[in-house]
Amino acid sequence: MLKSKAILMRAAVRLLCAGLAMRLAGAEQETAPPAAAVENAAAPRALQAGQTISNLSGAAGSFQQFIIAVPTGQVRLAIAMDGGEGDADLYLRHAAPPTLHAYDCRPFVLGNAEDIQLDQPAAGTWHLLVHGHESYTGAWIRAAVTAALPPSDGGTAEPYRDMELALYYELCGFTSSNETWTTELRAQGLRQEGWNAFNAGDFTNAIKVWKQWHELEPENTDALSLIGDVHLHTGNIEQAMECYRLSLRIYPGQIELATRCARLLDNAAGQSGPARDLLNFYARIFPNNSMVTLAQAAWLVRRHRYDEARALAKQVINGGMDKSDSDKLQARTLLHGLLPSMRERFDNMRAMLATAERPGMASALASNIREHDLLIHPESWMLLNFIAQAADQAASPEQRQFFSALLPRQTLAIEEFRHGRMSRDWEASKDENLLQDGRLILNTALKQSEVALRLVRSESMPNGFIETLIESNRGFFWIYARRGSGNMTRFGFDEDGRIYLQNWINGQLQVNYSRVWYRQPGMARLRLELRGDGAFGFVDGAPAFTAPLSIPHDMGLGWWGFAPWSQQPGTAGAIVRQLQGGPLPVRIGMLAAAPDDSDVLPEDKIQRLKSRMHELSALAPAWYRQQPDGAIAEIKTNANLDLRLLCRYYRVRLLPSVAVGDPRRLELGQLIALAHSNRTDGLTLLVQKMPDPAWLAAAEQTLLNTTLTLMIVLLDENQPSALVREICAHVGLFPAPRRTRMLPAIEPPATSAVEENSPIDPEAPNAVLLL
């Protein structure tokens, strides 16, 4: 144990010796003010070596300039700023005033605590700019110029004293120990005994055993960190933070623990200032550490300072040979949600996948996908192609299970709680849930507004349902679909007599259906379905609203489940008798051209079509055909206006079909223009042979930055089946990965009609319906 700790500390020392003085430089802000704003600032003041200028203050967007003279032969130029409140930034440039676009050095840290250290600075005038990123007061600034040490009396240069190395040893308090092997073996036994108690759910005994371990090895940080983890698992944030602080005092070089503490301070404790100060401290001690830099970027994201966060993530990605593949993968993960366009996100995800092809990196990408919810993004289908391949090629059952857990679920989860336990199909946000007499009792803790139950492996499920049988509740009761960061569809009711069906995008309420609804005594069965581009809410099997709610094409994915919620913490709760959820079938309706070339649908066909619309995800009426010269011609049939109205009302994706003779002669740009000009959701290509992979890849690239769908269908006249391949840049109708699927081609009997807007049978197969 001590040997491994010493090796770790020596590695950290080498890291410090290699470049504590290097700072982040040369990054360009995307939204910086023009240089003219800097030129109009007050005249620069001289800042002498060794001089401190105090009580600096300025408004947000203000500028102050200084000049520093550096003689020839200096070994270091150091500039430090600290104190006061607010957020000021330093910019340094040689021989010319810096701007927010052009500079030689700029520290990327938060608040007023910033410093610049340059080895072997060029002689001449250095220009310093202080920019008020936010308003600031009470800051001080100091400059120091260090000359080369003179030779000693013996005529040889004295060795350079590594002050940073001395600082590191002072911080770590590293001393040797006479610990015996007997003590180490006893400590290992206590470690394992504590883990056994933790895995058995006996958290009190786990803490007791690990405290004994800490008393045996007071300088060992592992015991304190594990005790903190138990407190964190049980929701005791204050005790967890105290254990982590004690661990860091013993060994401050635990960078991962320090960044974790900063995240807890900011997220759980609401202490953004201390979190920022902790990250800035580690940024000064470990200026090139990617973990610290990315923790700072995450802090900026939580402040909605996206431009600065992007700059820090790109700094890690472009950091050169000193940044590992793992560092760059973490940076790309954080950067992904900050990229503004689909093409940038597409390229970033391709770079992630290229990194995952390197030895040992596939599992790292899978861990990032799970930890950072990458599957919520509209383009996540690219990742699922990788996950499916990794699961197929896994070297062990454990690896196969690890990757498979990220794929869309294919089975239903049904719970009746009759056995006093809940299956692994569900995860709860709170451990203390009661199961008794065939009931699940959910109550929020004292400081909780919500307690949630989520369906495992639902994060990449575009079409599906959640159904609950509720006995009683307090506060709101919400069923969620595709709930991610700022995005969700939800269906539920409050205690004041209203029921709701809502869609949220980027934290903003986009569509809200609501009406008066008083819950009757006894049980209530609520169900939320997402099919195609529509969300349906049901109460006791009947539609809660006359029409489905619209789901935008570019809405991402997320988890499915339900949650009691109340604005007042500690008051929400529910008793649930039954629970089920899972995927729903995808059904594509193929509407053939009328034999008489009529532009009017007969009334009986309209009624038959209406009875099927609610179970469709997409409708493909025969509107176009490819001519011998490759051009697309319109077929004057199938009552275009009637079909448009039906598709919009039922939220079914309208994908008119094109009878294709030769896909190679299709102009993809012409297809996109045709869909846009006719205001459809895309097109269905009826082919005689499936296109080759190169054509499919080109089509995917062409559809970037659009919300259009291309559905390629090859109907087999000899077998009641169809080959189907979906292409789109966003969330599709089928759960990813994108591949060619063999679906049954079903011709429903003319006499069969299902009840309009009734819930869909989740066990029905994906199919092409020949209408």
Sequence and secondary structure as in RCSB ss.txt:
>XXXX:A:sequence
MLKSKAILMRAAVRLLCAGLAMRLAGAEQETAPPAAAVENAAAPRALQAGQTISNLSGAAGSFQQFIIAVPTGQV
RLAIAMDGGEGDADLYLRHAAPPTLHAYDCRPFVLGNAEDIQLDQPAAGTWHLLVHGHESYTGAWIRAAVTAALP
PSDGGTAEPYRDMELALYYELCGFTSSNETWTTELRAQGLRQEGWNAFNAGDFTNAIKVWKQWHELEPENTDALS
LIGDVHLHTGNIEQAMECYRLSLRIYPGQIELATRCARLLDNAAGQSGPARDLLNFYARIFPNNSMVTLAQAAWL
VRRHRYDEARALAKQVINGGMDKSDSDKLQARTLLHGLLPSMRERFDNMRAMLATAERPGMASALASNIREHDLL
IHPESWMLLNFIAQAADQAASPEQRQFFSALLPRQTLAIEEFRHGRMSRDWEASKDENLLQDGRLILNTALKQSE
VALRLVRSESMPNGFIETLIESNRGFFWIYARRGSGNMTRFGFDEDGRIYLQNWINGQLQVNYSRVWYRQPGMAR
LRLELRGDGAFGFVDGAPAFTAPLSIPHDMGLGWWGFAPWSQQPGTAGAIVRQLQGGPLPVRIGMLAAAPDDSDV
LPEDKIQRLKSRMHELSALAPAWYRQQPDGAIAEIKTNANLDLRLLCRYYRVRLLPSVAVGDPRRLELGQLIALA
HSNRTDGLTLLVQKMPDPAWLAAAEQTLLNTTLTLMIVLLDENQPSALVREICAHVGLFPAPRRTRMLPAIEPPA
TSAVEENSPIDPEAPNAVLLL
>XXXX:A:secstr
 HHHHHHHHHHHHHHHHHHTT        TT   HHHHHTS   EE  TT EEEEEEE TT EEEEEEEE TTEE
EEEEEEE SEEEEEEEEEESS   SSS SB    SSS EEEEEES  SEEEEEEEEEEEEEEEEEEEEEEEE   
  TTSS      HHHHHHHHHHT       HHHHHHHHHHHHHHHHHHHTT HHHHHHHHHHHHHH TT HHHHH
HHHHHHHHTT HHHHHHHHHHHHHH TT HHHHHHHHHHHHHTS  HHHHHHHHHHHHHHSTT HHHHHHHHHHH
HHTT HHHHHHHHHHHHT GGGS HHHHHHHHHHHHTT  SHHHHHHHHHHHHHHHTSTT HHHHHHHHHHTTGG
GSTTTHHHHHHHHHHHHT SSHHHHHHHHTTS   S EEE  TTSS  TTEEES S  EEETTEEEEE  TT SB
  EEETT TT SSEEEEEEEEEEESEEEEEEEE SS EEEEEE TTSEEEEEEEETTEEEEEEEEE    SS EE
EEEEEETTEEEEEETTEESSSS EE  TT    EEEEEEE SSTT  EEEEEEEEEEE   EEEEE   TT  SS
  HHHHHHHHHHHTT SEEEEEEEEE TTS EEE   S HHHHHHHHHHHT EE  EEE S GGG  HHHHHHHH
HHTT SEEEEE SS   HHHHHHHHHHTTT   EEEEEEEETTTTEEEEEEE SS  SS SS   EEEEEE   T
T    TT    TTS  EEEE 
